[in-house]
Every structure is written in C-alpha cells, then in structure tokens.
Amino acid sequence: MADLHDLTALEQGASIARGELTSAELVDHYLTRIAAFGDQVGAFVTVTADQARAEAVALDVARPAATGPLHGVPTAIKDLTLTAGVRTTFGSAAFADFVPPVDADVVTYLRAAGTVSLGKTTTSELGSSCHAESLVAPPARNPWSPRHTAGGSSGGAAAAVAAGLVPVAQGSDGGGSVRIPAAICGLVGYKPSRGLVSGGPLGFAGFGLPTHGAIARTVTDAAAFLDAMAVPTIGEPYLAPPAPGGGYLGAARTAAPGPLRIGWFTTPMLVDTEVDPACVAAVQAAASALAGAGHDVEQVTAPLTPDMWPLFETLWYVLALAPIPPALEPSLLPLTRYLRSRGETVSAGQLIAVLSELQTRVRHGLAGLAGYDVLLCPPLAVPQAEVGWFTAAEDPAADFDRQRRFSPYCAIFNVTGQPSVTVPTGATTDGLPVGVLLSGRFGDDARLLAAAAQLEGLAGRGDRHPAIWTDAPSATVNGV
C-alpha cells in the first residue's frame, strides 16, 4: 500500500479537494518522518510542528468552496528567508537566535495559496556557498548517499524533498542555489525569470542575481509552486514578465512546448576544468531525446568563457557583505569571513565598473545564441561531492575555488536573469542522480516548463527515490 508521501504535491492537493485526505493527516505524517529522518539528512534547522498542526486544522475546518491545487499541502521554507515569529538563522551562528518581525513576500504568498510550512530548511551561511555545512544544523546530506553533500545553498530543502519529508520546498537561487542541490538529489529545481517572484519586502535583491524558486519531484509540482509564488508585487525593482494564460501549471501539464531550436554545450563557462563523463553523457542523451521529439537540436559554443570569472568573483565578494554587527563577526565561518574581507576592498567605482563590464560580456555572449529558444548544458562538472570535501584543505580560498570548479554553469543564468531548470535524467555507474540544465529566453518561463516536462517524460526516469523513502519511522520517535 502506498504511503502518503508517495503522492506528489499536486496529488495530495487533489486528494484534499476531494475530501479523501486532510491537511492535518498530511502534516502529522510528514512531521513523523522529519522526527525520524530530518537530522539524518540534515534537512531542517527549525521544525514548527505546533504551528503547522494548527494551520492545517484551520485549513481543514474553513476550507473555501474553491481552492488552489496546493491547498493544505505541506512545504518548508529555506532558513535564508524571513518568517515572522519563526527563528531564521541565515545558516549562521551569528544569528542563531534571530526571530524576524515580518514575513518575506514569498512566504505570505505561499501561505495564501494554502500551503503549510513545517519549518526552516538548512542553508549555507548567508547563502554564500554551494554546500550547506554550517554551525547551526547538521550538514545537508544527499538522501541517495548520506556521505555526499546535498549541495547548497538550498541543500536542506533538496534533502527534505528527496527523503520524503515534504513534497515540495521553497528555495532561493543567487548562483545556482536551487538548481545545484536539485541536480545532486535527483530533483527538479526551478529558477524563474528575474522579477517574476518578489524578493521583498527588504533589500534590493543582490543586483538582480537572487530569486526565490522551487525544489520538487516533478516539473508540474514545481510549476504549481511557481504559480503560488509569482504574485505581482508593488515596488519591485524589476518588471515581472506577463503570466501565461492557464498559469505555469497549465503550461507544464501540456509537456508540449512546440517546435524548439535548442543549442547544447558542455564546455564550462566559469573555469577551465574537466567535466565528468557522466555529466557529458547526460547532456548528449537529453539532446538526442529532444531531437527525436522533433526539435532542432545542435551543438553550440558556450556563450561565455572563463576569462569573465574575475568579474563574477568580485560581485560575489560584495554580495557577502550583509550587515552584521562587528561583535558577531568572529562567529562567522572562515569562508564567510574570507569573502567579506575581499568584498571590503572593492570600491564603489570598481563595483560599478564590474557590473557594467559583466553586462557587456553577457550581452555579447548571448547575442550569438539569439536564435535559440533553449540552451542545454550540465548543471555541474561533477555529479556529486562528499560532505567536507570543499572545506578539506581548511583554506577558504581553496573552498571557494573548488565550488566554482564543481558548478561552473548555473551562475551565468543568474547574471542574465533567464529562467533555468534542472531535470533529473540519468545516474552515475553507482546509481547516484545526474541531471541536465535547461535555460530559456527571459520571460519565457511557460515554454521552458513545458520543455522540461517533455524532457522529464522522454527521460523515462519515473518518480525514483532513495532507500530512505521506504524506511518506516518508529511510532515513538521523539514522542510523535
């Protein structure tokens, strides 16, 4: 007999709408699994069990006649995202006891859609690295192989979804932080077009690089989550692309993007490094499958080259300069202190020049690929990395260099603002997930989701899960 967590997020919402299942039943089911397995995979920093149960009961009692597709469905919020009245550490011991007075806009919108947050998922300190290993929670581990990292900075979100602790989770992506963990854990990770999801109510959103996104088991679940998040918001610094008729879920459900011109490449864009054969093979297989579906698919030259790394590097240093009281600086991890120390040497004039040059390079690089609807490449140069591998040298500069060699693709699409999604399509020889990265035209999220859903079907991977998925938690774990 299937367990409740075998249902996708959309299947859960549909079961609630038909009266076959309640939100309270789902919340209790997932909280039991979190109590049993949450620390094992390092998924959560804070679990809000009492609050989640109360919200679920309220949704069940006062269910309106018409509900959205995710009404009553459990989720989780990344610990980098503000949640009023709920501890938000930003992955840092410096903020171990911080409780925000306000919600991020995206939290408000997800609650309005009827989702129920079960807590805050593990992230890297200040979201500054592609591995979630901090001092405030156990490291986020890949449920397929716990000795490997779940990635970052939304590593806890990916670990939670892959382990069956929530059906879908919110993440944020400033340089691959949704797509990297999703690729590692065999999930769909969606980064929307710049401006589509509000970054409010605080801040200028890091020069347009970061955005909220979705980590899910299926493309349709990710699309439904995007519909819930993508609410037009007054005062946003970037104009949101227009929403498609029928919503993003409608586009994904068609799995029919129409004839596409697709360019694929495997050459890294941020560093000259070798690419694992499994990553290359996954892209080639996806290109072949898409060509077989009738699309015009051809190999292209990567739009950007590693000589632009110093520009992106400078920008990343500056992004680490979040306001932190001087007395708390010693609580930061060595990598964070290193990034901040480098950022403090960047003058305002230098930053403006870097931003200008970066945009010039991006425009020039993409102009050569203007005729393509979708770009296909690996999300990672290596499918997996062990927990502790990035920090093994005990040198933050080496840690940072290993990160860019591990993921030399994703961050480019944060600079361009294009929508970008990871789709799990294959596996390594020892059975660990391998995915590909599809990136569309700016604002063309609907067609990208349809293409991703089509590739998901062509890959024929099904809804695969690690062994922990079928493990049964004890009925007495933590008194639950």
N, C-alpha and C positions, 0 to 999 in steps of 0.2 A: 504494500500500500504506500502511495506517495506521501511524503511529509509536506507540511505547509510551505517550507522553504523551497520545495521543488517547483512551486508555481512562480512564474515570472511576476514582476511588479504589476504588469497590466492584467494578468490572470487573477492576481489577488484582488485588484480593484474591481474587476468584473464579478468575482465571487461575492464580494461585499455588496455590490449593487444589486445582485440577485437575491440577497438575503441568505446565502448559503454559508457565509462566514462573517465574523465580526472583526472590527479593528482590534478590539480588546483581545480576542483569541490570537491574532497575529502578533500583537505586541508581546503577550506572555510567551508565545513560542520563541520569538527571537531573543527576548531577554534571558530565557533559559539557556539558549545556545551561547549568548555572549558571556554569561556567567561561567560556562564550562570551557569555552574556547577563546574568549577575547584576548586574554593575556598570552595565550599560547602563540597567537599570530600577531600580537602587538597592535590590535586594531583600534582600541579606544583609550583615550586619556581620561574621560569622564563619562559615566553612564547615568542617564537621567531617568531611572526606572519609574519612580513615583510620578514624575511629571508626565511621562509618556503614557502610563496607565490611565491617568486622569484625563488626558486629552483624548485617548482612544474611546473611553467610556462616553465622553461628551459627544464625540462624533457619532457614536452608535445611537445615542439617545435622540439627538437632534438632527438626524440625517435629513437634508432637504430632498425635495422630490427629484430634482436634477442635480447630479454630482459629476465631477470630473473623473477621468479614468484612473486617477491615483488617490481618490478619496479613501482615507483610512489606512493607506499603505505606509508601513514603517520606512524610515530612512535614517540618515545620520549626517551631521554637519561637521565639516573639517574644523579642526581646532585653531585654524588661522582666521576663521570667520566669526564676526561678532554675534553673540547670542545674549540677549538681555537676561540678567539674573542667573546665567549659567557660566561657570568658570571657563575662561578662554585663555590658555597659556601661551598661544602663538608658538608652541613647541619649545618653550624656553623656561628654565628655572628662574629667570629674572621676572617672569610674570606668573609664577606658579599659583598665586592666589588672586589673580585679577578677575573681577566679575564685571563685565560691561553693563552700562546702563541702557543700552539700545541694541536692537537687532540690526544686522545688515539687511538691506532691502531684499536680498535673495531669500533670507530666512523668513521674512514676512510673507513673501510671495509663495514660498513652498508651503507654509502653514495655511495660507488662504486656499491653496489647492487641495487641502485636506490631508497632506502627508503628516506623519507623526515622527518627530525626531527621537531617537533612542539615546542620543548623546553626541559627544565630540570625538572625532577620529584623529588618530596620531598623525602628526606632521613633522617635518624638519624644522629646526629652529628658525623662526621668522620666514619660513618657506624658502630658504636660501640654498637648498641642496636637493639632489635627486635621490637621496636616501633619507629615510625617516628614522634616525637614530639620535635620540635626544636624552636629556636627563629627567624628563617628567613622565616618561612612559617606557614600557619595553619597546625594543626596536620593532618596526613593522616588518613582518616576515611573509614571504610568499607561501600561501597555503599549499601550493603544489610541492614545495620543498622548503621547509622552515629554516634550513641553513642558509637559504638565499634571501636577499632583501626583497621587500615588496615595492621598493622604489620610493620616490618622493617627488614633490613634497606631499602629495595626497596618498601616501603609502598606506596609512591606516584605513582610508576609505576603500582602496582596492582590496586590501586584506579582508575587510569585513564582507564585501560583496562576494569575493571568491570563496570564502569559507562558509557562506550561508548564514551570516549574522545580520545582514539586511539585504533586501532585494535590489536596492539602488541607492547610490550615495552622492552627495554634493562634494565637489572638489573645486579647486581653483588652479589656474594654469598660467604661469608667467614666463615659462621657458620649457614647457613640456610636463608640468607637474600633475596633470590629469592623464596625459597620454602615456607617459613613461610607466607609471605603476600599472595602468590598464594593460599595456603590452606585456609586462612582466608576468602578470597574474592571469593572462588569458581572457581579458575582458574588453568590452567596448569603452573607449574613453573619448568623450566628445568635447572639443574646444570650439565654441561658437565664434562667429564673426565679431570683430571689435564693435562694441556698442550695443550688441543685441541683448545682453544681460547687464543690468545695473550693477555698478561697483560701489554704490552709495551705502550709507549716507556720508561716509567720511572719505577724505582724500581725493587725489587726482588720478588714482589708479595707475601709478608707475609708468608714465609716458605712454600709456595705451597697451603695454605688454600683457598685464594680467587680466584674466576674465574668469568668472565662475563657469563651471562645466559639470558634466555628468559622467559617472562611472557606473556601468550597468552590465548585465549579462547579454543583452540583446540590443540591437540598434533601435528597435521600436520602443523599448523601455527608456533608452537614452533620449529619444525624440519626445516622448511624453513628458519626461522630466524637463527637457528644454522648453516645452510649451508652458510648463508651470513657472519656470524662472524668467522667461522672456516677456516681462511686462514693461511697457513703455513707462519711463520714469522722468518726471520733470527735473531739469537741472543737470542731466548727464552731459559730460563734456564731449561725447561722441554721438553722432546721429545714428540711431538704430536702423538697420535695414528693414524694409517692409516685410511683414509676416505673410506667409503664403496662405491662400485660401485652403481651408481644411486643416490648417496648422501643420506643424512639423511632424506630428504623429501621422497625419494623413499622408504626407509625402513619403515617410519611411515605410508605411504599410503597402504602398504601391510596389516598392522594390523595383521600380521601372523609371529610371532617370531619363529615358530617351537616348538616342544615339549620342555618344560622347567621344571627344577626342582626348585621349589620355596619354600623357608623357610619363615614362618611368625612368628612374635612375637609382643607382646605389652608391655613387660617389659621395663621401661625407662632405658637408658644407662648412663645418666649423673647425675642422682639424684634419690634417693628413694622417689617417690611421687605417689600419686594416679592418675589413668588415668580415664578421664571422660568416662562413659559408651557409649556415642555416638562415641567416638574415637575408642574404642574397637570393637563396633558393626560394624563400617565401615570396619575395617581390616578383621573381620570374614566374612563379606558379600563378600568382594573382594576375599578372599581366596576361598570361596565356588564357586564364579562365575568362577574363574580361574581353579579350579578343574573340574568344569562342562565343561570347554572348552577343557579338555583333558590333562592338565598339572599335573605333580606330585607335589602336594602341601601338606606340612606337617608343623606342629608347631615345632619350634626350640627354643633353649635357646638364648637369646640375646648375641651377640658376645662380648660385653664389659659391664662393670659393673660400678656403681657409684664411686667405690674407685679410679678410674682414674681421677675424677674431679679435684683434686688439680693440676694435670699436665696440663690439658687443661686451667684451670683458670689462671695459671702462664703465659701460652702462650698468652692468651687474654689480660692480663695486658700489656705485652710487645708490642703487636700489636697496642695498643692505643698510643704508643709513636711516633706519626707522628711529623715531625719537625715543631714546632710552635714558632715564636718569643716570648721571655719571656714577652714582653709588652702586648701580646694578650692573655696570659693565663687566666687573670681574666674574659675574655669574654666567656670562655668555660662553659658548663653546669656542675652542680655538679657531675653527673655520670662520665663525661669525665675526670674531674679533679681527681676524686677518682681512676679511672682505671689507669691514668697516674702516680699518686702518688705511687700506688702499683707497677707499672712497673719499676719505677725508683729505686726500692730496689732490683731488680733482677740483679745479676751479670752475666757477660758473661759466666763464668763457670757454673753457675746454669742453665742458659738458654740452654746451650749445653747438660747438663745432662738431663734436662726435655725433650728436643727434642728426645734424644736417648731413654729414658725410654718410652715415648709416642709411638714411632715407634715399640719398642719391644712389648708393650702391644697390639698394633693394629695387628701386625703380628701374635701373639699368638692367639688372639681372632678370627681372620678371618680364620686361619688355620683349625679350627674346622668346618667351613662352606664352605670349598673349593669346595665341590661337588655341591653347589647350584648356579644356573645361576642368580637368582634374589632373593633379600630379600624384604619382605613386612612388613611394620610396620606403626604406626601412624606418621605423621609429628609433631603433637602437643599432649600434655597431656590434654589440654582443648581446645575446638574448637574456642573460642572467648575470648577477654578481652576488657573491656571498656577503652575508652580514659582516661588517667590519673591514671589507676589502678596501673601501675608499679611504678609511682612516688608518689603515695598517702601518703606514710609514710615519705616523704621528707628526706629520708635516702638513699644515693646512694648504700650502701651495700645491703640494702633490695631490692632496684630496681633490682640490678644485680642477687640477689638470686631468685626473682620472675621470671626473664627471663629464668633462667635455668630450673625452675620447669614448666614453660609454654612450653618450647621447649627442651626436653631432648633427642632428637633423631637426628635431622638434622646434627649437627656439626660433628658428628663422621665421616660422609662421606666426609667432607672436609679434615679431617685428612688422611683418606685412599686414597683420590683422585678419588674415584669411581663416575661414573655418577649416578645421583639421580633425581627423578622427582615426583612432586605431581600431583595427578589426582583427580578431584572432583567426588565423588561417592555417597554422601548422604547428609542428612540435619539433624539438630537438631529438637527437637519437635516444636520449634518456627520458623522453616524454614530457619535457617542460615546454610551456607555451611559447610560440613565436607568432608575432603579428606583423601587419603592414600598416603604413600610414597613407591615408588618402587626404589630400588637401584641395579645396575647391576655390572657385572665384570668390572674392569678397562679396558678402551678402547673399551668396547662392547656397545657403545652408540647406534649403529644402532638397535641391538636386543632389547635394553631397550626401545627405542622409539616405536618399533613395538609392544612390550608387553603393553606399556602404551596406545597405540592406541586401541589395542584389549580390554583392560580393560575399556577404555572410552566407547566403543561400548556396552560391556556387562553390564555396569552400567546403561545404558539407561536413563541417565540424560538429554540428549539433550543439546542444547545451551541455558541454562537458564539464566535469567537476573533479577536484582533487579528492583524495581519500577521506579527508576530514568532513566532507559534505555528508557522508552517510554515518559518521560516528554519532552515537546516541548519548546525549548528556545524561548524567545521573540526575534523578528526580530530586536529590537532596543537595545538589551543588549550591553552595552559598545560601542555603535555606530556600531556594526558589522551587 
